[in-house]
Amino acid sequence: MKYKYPICAFFLSLTGFSTVQAQQQSQELLKQQLPIISKKQSKHSSYIETLSRPNLWVDSVFKKLNRRQKIAQLFFVRAHTDMGKVFEDSIGRVVKKEHIGGLVFFQGGPGRQAILTNKYQALARVPLLVTSDGEWGLGMRLDSTISYPYQMALGAIQDRELIYKMGLEVAKDYRRIGMHMNLAPDVDVNNNAKNPVINYRSFGENKYNVTAKASAYMKGMQDGGLLVSLKHFPGHGDTDVDSHYDLPKLPFSKERLDSLEIYPFRELIKEGAAGVMIAHMNIPALDNSPNMPSTLSKPIVTGILKEELGFKGIIISDAMGMKGVVKYFKDGEADVMGIIAGNDILELSENSARAIKLVRKAVKEGRIPMERINESVKKILTAKYWAGLNVKDTVNESNVYAELNRPESKLLLQQLADASMTLLKGKQYLKTLSPQKRTAIISIGTAQVTTFQKDLGKYYKNAVFYTLDKSANANVIAKVLRELGTFDQVIIGIHDTRNRPGNGMVLTADLKMFIKNMATQSAVFALFANPYNIDALPGLEQSKALLVAYQKEDFMQLAAAAVFKNQLIPSGKLPVTVSPAFKYGAGQ
């Protein structure tokens, strides 16, 4: 049977997808699943266990440090391998002169980072603890390395063992290039669809799902010999302000924060999390000091995290140069207050030399007891011992690329993508798609033929590809429409081509009308974008089939193609509510 696709569109009301009862059952199941992944036998005791034991190496190094050198251990500075030799040498001078505690690597390449790490470690009197943000692995910062799916996609996966394995692989990658701590996972409960800074970095809106998935990832990394840092305490998920640029305010009660935002931190601390990162947020219910960021709040860092939750591990500030912390506390005062509050590591101070000097002054004046400094220094030295820095070693600078792009890692990457596929509707309809039928395969949002199209084309032999760039107008769309009447079936991929899959995917009004029109016909859709974008594409709820594939990457496109070839049964469940029609837990 042939179908005609007129340009006209129809406004249809949204319908509910999942019942409250089903959501409650899902939450109960997640609560029961939390302890399922037991801690595998790792090569040594956990970091938390190591903290409680006498340690000759830690004591020996500690005794050799003078007051200034002890203070310097609390500061971690930014490092890059993509900013040239002048910048690299300037960091080398900081390492040698200031005796800082560690480095936070940002953009660059893995081979260059291995070389530079050896150089910096050779300059350090006390071995450096090397960290970076790797929420989706090394690829978050480094070129030519594997980027695993964003946490939003992982939140859809029902097999937590896959996420545990991802943690193990990430640990291998970090250790291979001389890093000891991953500033991840993100355990924020993203219950604000407009969140500009967490969003797709979160496992979702359900605290039990977030905790379960973060637990698997955390345990994989820690069992692989990598320190972790849960972030962003006490919870950055319900804000519409980015703390990089301003100070977000959380107006919620302590009871609400305790039962929702803090829940994943509490549970994962019980499970042995090594580290926690503090967010820059103003939370009057927890500290009513005017414009007080949580990073600088002793009632929050010491009172709640250390005392109420009993956290014994290492506490890391979010970047201390962010506007959320320095907007109201300038000229190094934020660094001093961060230590008073109870942070062990201050990362990325605006000026580490100034900060060390100001903290020394605060110690002399009695604002900071030296016992407060000593406590953090011993935690940091113990972390270095746990990471193996008590034994001198160098990073192997040969064959880095091949050893970071292992076949088993790439296989796991595809398995994770496959497991994240979330079919919101059309389970039975997909079975009617036939490789013998004349098929139009359309990509919206990109001018290039996509991996999704090419892979489908191997199966649907009688297929024609069309592309409609994100700026396509009515004239361009009309040319495609004129040809669609000759096809038996139409498969459409909607692609967000931005580097990060946030909200606000840009498509012309004409394209949105085209999507709505095609949805009322018999087209089937795959969305390679943040699922929150569904709410900005009215009409999709009327489509014959709708698959959420979360991201633009090839591994997601191959997984989606497998679904449309009826070679993969999608098992993902929507980790967030994206519209009245598609709520948390949706997935056929």
Secondary structure, DSSP 4 states (H G I P E B T S, - for coil): ------S----------S-HHHHHHHHHHHHHHTT-SPPP--SS--HHHHHTS--HHHHHHHHH--HHHHHHTTEEEEE-SSSHHHHHHHHHHHHHHH--SEEEE-SB-HHHHHHHHHHHHHH-SSPPEEEE--TT-GGGTBTTS--PPPHHHHTT-S-HHHHHHHHHHHHHHHHHTT--EE---B------TT-SSSGGGSS-S-HHHHHHHHHHHHHHHHHTT-EE-EEEET--SS-SS-TTTS--B----HHHHHHTTSHHHHHHHHTT--EEEEP--B-TTT--STT-BGGG-HIIIIIIIIIIS---SEEEESPTTSHHHHSSSTTTHHHHHHHHHT-SBEES-S-HHHHHHHHHHHHHTTSS-HHHHHHHHHHHHHHHHHTTTTS------SSHHHHHS-HHHHHHHHHHHHHH-EEEE-HHHHTT--TTS-EEEEEES-SSPPHHHHHHHHH-SSEEEEEE-TT--HHHHHHHHHHHTT-SEEEEEEE--SSS--S-----HHHHHHHHHHHHTT-EEEEES-GGGGGGSTTGGGSSEEEE--S-SHHHHHHHHHHHTTSS------SS--SSSS-TT---
